[in-house]
Amino acid sequence: MNNPTPCQPSPREEEGNCNIIVGQKINSIKLERAKELRRQMTPEEKILWQHLRTNHLHGLHFRRQQIIDGFIADFYCHAAGLVIEVDGKIHQQQAEYDAERDKVLSARGLRLLRIKNEEVRQELDQVLMRISKACCQ
């Protein structure tokens, strides 16, 4: 995918709070779980990560398996205030958990973008365009 013109920095970026979630305590068990999830990414997460890592998308910095308020987000862009979740079949069985999680993250002022595994595998260019648009809003 060709990267369009980079978006303007968000107020979060201008404040100098780059790539962090301020004011949260990180449980050591949760931290180890996030590290484990980074090592054992799903095939779809690996595909998407190759396009998000090292600031490939508009120069925006994404983190993977970021702990936010006790939840582990698949991908997080602090500058855009965006959480990206790559949803596999397990999410069909945990709709209530996902709804609560989305509520907590939204209350923090974060926007969520849910992408299905099939979309990553079959429509990667459209997925990257959706992420790009969400980051620039």
PEFEN-V826119 format. One record per residue. RES is the residue in three letters. SS is DSSP state (alpha for helix, beta for strand, coil for the rest). PHI is phi in whole degrees, 0 to 359 (999 if undefined). PSI is psi in whole degrees, -180 to 180 (none if undefined). Layout:
RES;SS;PHI;PSI
RES;SS;PHI;PSI
This chain:
MET;coil;999;137
ASN;coil;279;132
ASN;coil;279;121
PRO;coil;292;-180
THR;coil;305;135
PRO;coil;300;149
CYS;coil;279;169
GLN;coil;289;148
PRO;coil;296;143
SER;coil;280;166
PRO;alpha;303;-33
ARG;alpha;300;-43
GLU;alpha;291;-42
GLU;alpha;293;-30
GLU;coil;290;-15
GLY;coil;89;8
ASN;coil;269;55
CYS;coil;286;124
ASN;coil;68;25
ILE;coil;231;157
ILE;coil;248;112
VAL;coil;277;143
GLY;coil;79;31
GLN;coil;232;146
LYS;coil;264;137
ILE;coil;255;121
ASN;coil;290;134
SER;alpha;297;-32
ILE;alpha;293;-42
LYS;alpha;295;-38
LEU;alpha;297;-45
GLU;alpha;296;-38
ARG;alpha;296;-41
ALA;alpha;297;-41
LYS;alpha;297;-42
GLU;alpha;297;-43
LEU;alpha;296;-32
ARG;alpha;294;-37
ARG;alpha;285;-26
GLN;coil;241;48
MET;coil;296;150
THR;coil;290;161
PRO;alpha;304;-38
GLU;alpha;291;-39
GLU;alpha;297;-39
LYS;alpha;298;-43
ILE;alpha;300;-50
LEU;alpha;295;-40
TRP;alpha;301;-36
GLN;alpha;299;-25
HIS;alpha;263;-14
LEU;alpha;257;-28
ARG;alpha;293;162
THR;alpha;45;41
ASN;alpha;59;33
HIS;coil;295;-31
LEU;coil;263;100
HIS;coil;59;20
GLY;coil;75;9
LEU;coil;281;143
HIS;coil;266;123
PHE;coil;249;146
ARG;beta;245;149
ARG;beta;251;148
GLN;beta;52;54
GLN;beta;274;129
ILE;beta;278;125
ILE;beta;223;117
ASP;coil;50;41
GLY;coil;86;-8
PHE;beta;258;153
ILE;beta;252;111
ALA;beta;275;139
ASP;beta;302;-52
PHE;beta;220;147
TYR;beta;216;132
CYS;beta;243;108
HIS;coil;295;-43
ALA;coil;302;-35
ALA;coil;263;-8
GLY;coil;61;41
LEU;beta;239;131
VAL;beta;251;131
ILE;beta;245;128
GLU;beta;244;129
VAL;beta;261;111
ASP;beta;263;122
GLY;coil;259;-167
LYS;coil;298;-29
ILE;alpha;301;-30
HIS;alpha;290;-19
GLN;alpha;291;-28
GLN;alpha;267;-10
GLN;coil;233;42
ALA;alpha;300;-41
GLU;alpha;295;-45
TYR;alpha;300;-46
ASP;alpha;297;-39
ALA;alpha;295;-43
GLU;alpha;295;-43
ARG;alpha;298;-46
ASP;alpha;299;-39
LYS;alpha;297;-45
VAL;alpha;296;-46
LEU;alpha;293;-39
SER;alpha;295;-37
ALA;alpha;297;-25
ARG;coil;279;-4
GLY;coil;92;12
LEU;coil;268;148
ARG;beta;260;147
LEU;beta;243;141
LEU;beta;232;117
ARG;beta;259;131
ILE;beta;233;132
LYS;beta;278;149
ASN;alpha;310;-44
GLU;alpha;300;-37
GLU;alpha;296;-42
VAL;alpha;297;-43
ARG;alpha;288;-38
GLN;alpha;255;-23
GLU;coil;223;48
LEU;alpha;302;-42
ASP;alpha;299;-41
GLN;alpha;292;-38
VAL;alpha;299;-47
LEU;alpha;296;-35
MET;alpha;292;-41
ARG;alpha;299;-44
ILE;alpha;296;-44
SER;alpha;302;-47
LYS;alpha;297;-43
ALA;alpha;297;-37
CYS;alpha;290;-30
CYS;alpha;268;1
GLN;coil;281;none
